[in-house]
Amino acid sequence: MLNLNNIIELLFPVRCAGCGEYLRRPICPRCNAAIRRVSGHTCSRCGKPTAYPVDGCLQCGAHMKTVDRAVAMAVYEEPLRSVIHKLKYGNGWRLAAPLGAMAAASLAPHLLSERPVVTFVPMHFRKRRERGYDHAEKLAAGVARALGLEAVPLLQRARPSPAQASLGYAERRLNVRGAFKPRPAAERSWEVVVVDDVLTTGSTMAECAAVLKTGGVRRVVACVLARDVLDTGQAARYRAG
């Protein structure tokens, strides 16, 4: 006899979020193996892969000084790009648990406290209502669960802001300035992990870290699924704004 799970699987077969094949798993082994993990040396401030350890590279510059460590699970390219798009826009919130566990494995060696607080870059409530969920919140829950912790909302959007994707470097910094504020009476820790999907210029993460440090947090660790590694021309255009 078919149980409820079998019936659901027959009616709604699971596609791989990377390649779209019906393989009964959210990320198939082939796509999982094709995700280019970040390993070796990185910029400690923005998580960009580097030839040797650096504390602040030409891409992140001085504006990410509020972030003490950035950890990216992988490089932002296919098939991870498609997986993240599904997580954010394709009602793929179920991807948050396995992706969060993958990110937590990269994050764990860089934590200094036994029980850091895990939080996330929040959506504005209007956008969350339209989409039905906050993908960063779901992802943070996956990261926290893998570490034996719980995700805590420490930040809230003070105002809506346009999407960062189409903006230049200077525009991105202005776009998020004052966009976040601390939640009242939120749990605090000297070390806080801020979870998001992709880090490009780091403007959003730097603003979140600044707000948290104003509230007394001493160490902020950015944890993202992917680091968008800009080429030289792209980086120059972002800096030019």
N, C-alpha and C positions, 0 to 999 in steps of 0.2 A: 504494500500500500504506500501511496505517496504521502509524506508528511507535509506540513505547511511550508517548510523551507524548500522542499523539492518543487512544490507548486509555484512558489514565488520565483524560483530559479527558471522554471519553464516559461513563465509569463514575462519575466524581466531578466533575461540572461545578462551576466556581467561581462561588460567589454573592458578590455585593457584601456586605461586612460591615455596611454602613450601611442599605441598603434591602432586601437579600435577593434582589434580582433576579439571574438567571443571566446574567451579562455577561462571564464569562471573565476577570475581574480582581478582586482582593481589595477594591478601593475604586473604584467607578465614577466617571466624570467628573462626574456630577450631584451625587453625595454629596461628592466632593472639593471642588467649587466651593461647596457649602453649608456647609462647615466654616468657622466664623468665627475667622479667625486673629487673634492678639493683635498689634496694631500700635500705633504711637504711644507715648504716655507710659505708664509702669507704675511700681509700687512696686518698687524694686530688691531688696528683701528677700524678697517673696513673689510677685512677678510679676503682681499684680492690675492690670488696666487702670485708669489714673487720668487725671484732667484735666490734671495737670502732674506732673513727676518728683518722687517722694518717696522717702526712705530710711527705710522703716518706716511703714506706714499703720495705721489704726484696727483693721483686721482682724488683721494679724499681730502688732501690738504689740511688746513687748520680747522675746518668747520666741523670735524668729527672728534674734537678733543674731549667732548663730553662722554664719548663711548670708550670704555676701558678695554673692551675686547669684542671683536666681531667674529663669529663662527658661521661659515656657510657650509652646508652639506655637500653642494655640488655646483658646477658651473651652469649658468642659465643658457641652455641650448637644448635642442631636441635630443631625446624625447621628453625631458623634464619640462620643457616649456609647455608642451601640450598637456601634460599631467597637471601643472599648476593652473593652466587655463580652465581645465575641467573642474578643479577644486573650487575656483573662484566663480565661474560663470555658468557651469553646466550642472548645477545642483549636485555637485560631487563632494558634498561635505563628508561622505563616508571615507574619502581618501585621507582625511586629516589624521586618522589614527595610525595607519602604516607610515605615512610621511612624517608624522610627529616622532614616531619611534626611530626612524632613520636619522632625523635631525638630532634627536637626543643622544644618539651614539656618537655623533661628531662633537656635540657640546660637552658631554660629561668630563672629558679630560681637562677642560679649561675652567671648571668651576673651582672656587676656593673655599666656599662654605659648604657645610653638610646639608643644609636645608635652605637653599636660595628660594626667593619668591619668583615664580614664573608668571609673567603677564604678557600682554600683547598690544600691538598697535591697533586701536579700535576704529571701527567705521563710525560715521555719523549715523544717528538713529534713523534718519530718513532713508539712507542708502541700505541700511540693514533691513528695514521694513520692506523695501522693494525687492531685495534679493532673498529674504527669508532667513538668513543666517549671516554671521560674521565669520568669514573663512579663517581669519587670523585667530579669533577666539577658539574655534574648533581645533586649529593647528596647535595652539598653546596647550589645550587640554591633552592632546596627543603627546606632546613633549613632556608635560608634567607627569602624566600617567606612566610613561616609560621610566621616569626618574623616581617614581614612588611619591610624587607630590601632587598638589592640586593647583590649577591655574587660578589666579586672583586678578580681577579687573582693577588695576591701579590708576588707569587713565581714562579720560573721556574726551570726545571731540567737543571743543568749545564752539566750533562753527563748521559748516560744510566747506569743503575746498575742492577745486577742480582736480581731476585725475592728474598725477604727476607725469604719466608716460609721454605726453606730447610737449612737455615743457623743457626749456634749457636749464642749465645749472643755476644761474642766478634766479630765474623764475621759480624754480623748485624751492629754493631757500625761502623766498618771499611767500610762496604759496602756503607753506606749513608754519610760518612764524605766528605764534599765538594760537595755533589750531588745536592745541591740547591743553588740558588742565587736569590736576590730580583729582581723583575721587575722594570725597570727604570720608574720614574715618576708615580708610583702606588699610589693610595689613601692610606693615613695613618690614624691611630687612636691610641689612647693610649691603647685601648683594642681590640684585634683581636681574632676571633674564627677560628681555623683551623679544617676543617672537613675531615674525612677519614672514611673508612668502619670498620676496625678492629684495635684494639690496642693490641699487644702481649707483646713485651719487651719495646716498647716505643722509640726505637732508632730513627726511622724515624721522629716521632713527635718532639722529643727533638732537632733533627738537624734543622727542620723547625723553631721551636721556637727560636733557637739560632740565625739563620739568621735574623728573624724578629726583635729580640731585638737589634742586631747590627745596624739595620736600625732605631732604636728609639722607637719601640713599648715597652710599659711598662708592659702590662699584656697579656699573651697568654693563651687562654682557648682551650683545645683539646676537640673536640666533635666527638664521634665515635658511630656507630651503635652498636658495640659489643666489650666487653672486653674479651679477651681470658684468662681465669683464669687457669693458669698453676698449676699443682699439684707440690708437693715438689720435686719429682724426675726430672720433666721437668725443673723447675726453676733452679735446681742445674746444669743440663746439659747446659742450656743457659748461666749461669754465667761462667761455665768452658770453653765454646766456643768450 
